[in-house]
Amino acid sequence: MKKTNEYEALEKAALELGCDEAKIIPADQIVVEDRVRLRCMIGCPTYGKNLRCPPYTPSVDSFRKILNDYSVAMVIRIKPPEISEILHEKYKPKNGGEDRLWDRYKDPDTAASATWSDFSEIYKSMLMVLLEVERAAFKQGYPLATVFFGGRCMLCEECNVEEGVCLNPVMSRFASEAMGINLSKTAENAGIQLQFKGEDDPSQITMMAILLID
């Protein structure tokens, strides 16, 4: 596939917005497998508890049909930000007071909520970058550009599953695994190397996203 100037501009925009890598590929190089959805069903604790995860998402076959409507996609690699950068800013001392960041973990009644809140902040920071990339594609004339992010949606501490209505429909996106996307194989097709273990350097752990463009 020959890259146009517009696609190259999108790659550049993604990098400028904070992504570590962004590669344009033909949409048919996105690898979709039923077994990926199977792992959602038998290996994920949020199965059936999140409206952006199975069984509330389109089926894998439905996504295959959707994917056929696209010819161009972008594979994105993004590193989680340093937790200290986000949280110390959020809980920085006021008027010279003491740092409140770690106080939340001292109380057993608030520790679990604090842990979720911290991970949610990291998730949101990456999601906002990806939504800006999606918006950049929209502004370039691709109104149906849609991003899929790895992992469950973490915008709400408790998803509104019982009522079946998403409380953040503008920001929330389907989990790429829920669509059956094999992120590892798709990254390989794009020439992107993923690292799932951070034993040597935890800061090198990366996340993946897929942007369907046109």
N, C-alpha and C positions, 0 to 999 in steps of 0.2 A: 504494500500500500504506500503510495506516494503522499508524503505529508504536505499539506498546503500551509501557506503562511499563517492562516487562522489557527490551525491546529498547533503549529509551533508556538504561536502566541499564547495559546491556552496552557501548553506545557510550561512556558516561562512564567505565566501568571500564577500557576500552582506553586512553583518554587518560590516565587516572591511572597506568596501568602503564607508560606511556612512548611510546605510539604518537602520531604527529603528527596523524593524522586517522583517523576510523573512521566509516563510513557504512553503515547498514542499507539493503539493497536487496532486492527480490524476487529469488529465486534464478534466475529465468529471464532476468534482465538480465546474468548472467555470460556473456560471449561466448566460445564454444568453437569453434575452427577447426582443421581438419586441417593447414593450412599452418603453424601454430605448432609442431606436433609435427615437421613437416618440417624446420624450422630446427634443431631438436634433432639431427636425424639427419645433416644436412649442414654444420652450422655450429658444433657444440659439441665441443670436444676431449675431453669426459668421456662422450660417447655410448658406451654399452656398458661403461663403467668404474665405474659407480655404481649401486647397487641401488635408489636412489630416483629414477633417471633411466631413460629408454628404453634398451633394449627391455624392461626389467624391471618397468615400471609397467603399470597397466591401460591398455588401448587407449583412444583418443579416443572411440570408440563406446561402450565400457564406461563411461567417465566420464559421457558424456551420459545414460546410463541411471541412473547414480548421482545425477546432478544432478536428474533428474526426481523423485527421492524427497524432495528438499528444496524448501521454499517460501521460506525466508528465508536470507539470507547477509549477511556483513559484508565490506566492502572496506576494507582497512587500508593506510595509508601510514606508513612508519617510516623515519627517517633513521639511517644508520650512526652510531654514537657516535664521538667524537673518538678517533683511534687512540692519542694520547698519554695520554688518561685511563685507558685499559685497560692499556696496556703499561707505562707508568711505574709503575703500581701493582703489576703483576706482577713487574717487575724492579727495583723500588726498592732503593736501597742498603741493605745490612744493616750495622748497627753503625757507621754513618758512612762506609762504604766508597764506592767510586766507582759511578756509575750503570752497570749492566751491559747496558742496553737495546740500544745500538748496537754493542757489542762482538761480538755474534753475526753481524753482517754483514761484519766485517773478515776473517773466515776463509772462503775460498772453499768449504771443505768443509761449512760449516754455514749459509752464506748462503741457499741455496735452501730448506732446512728452516725457517729462521727466518722467511722470507717467508711460507711456507705457514702456519706457526704463528700469525703475526700476523693474517693474514686469517681464519684459523679462529676466533680469539678474538673478532673483530668479528662474524662470522657467529653464533657461539654466543650472544653477548650479545643480538642481535636475536631469535634463535630462542627464547630463554628468555622474552622479553617476550611473544612470540606464543603460546607454550605456556601462559603464565599467563592470557592472554585466553581461550584454548580452555578452560582449567580454570574460569574464571569462568562461561562458558556452561554447562559441565557442572554446576556448583553451582546454577545457576538452573533446572535441570531439563531440560537438553538433552544427554543422554548420548551422542548421536551427533555432536556438534559436532566438526568436524575442520578443521584449518588447513592451507593449502597456501602454501608460501613460494617466492618467486622465486629462481631459481638452484639450483645443485646443493647437495646435502648436504655439509657440511664438518666433520662430527663426527669422522671418522677420516681420518688422513693418507692411508691406503691402504684403500679399501673392500674388504670381504671378498667380492668378486665370485666368485672361483673356487669357494668353498664355497657361495655362494648364500644365505648366512644373514646378516642384518643384525646387527651387534654392538651397536647402540643402538636396538632396536625401539621402546622407550618414547618416546624423544625425537625420533627421525628422522621427517621428513615428506616426502611426495612434492613434487617441484618443480612449481609451478603450470604452467609451460610444458610439462612432460611430459604434463599432462592435456589440453593443447591450449587452455589459457585465454589469451585475448588480453588481457593486463593493461592495455594502453593503452586499448582500447575499453571494457573493463569499468570502468576508473577514470573514463572520460568519462561513462558511464552513471550513476555514483555522484556525479558533480560534483566529482571530485578531479583536480587538475592534477598531472601527473608531470613530473619534470625528469630527463632521462637524461644531460645534459651539464652539467658543472660548470665551464665555461670562465670564467664571471664569478665564481662563488663555489662552490668544490668542496664546501663544507659543506652546500650545498642539494641535492646528489644524494640521491634517495630510492629506497627499495625498496618493493615491493608484496607484499601477502599477501591471501589470500582465506580467510575462515572460513565454512564451511557450518554453519548453526546448526540448523535444524529443517525 
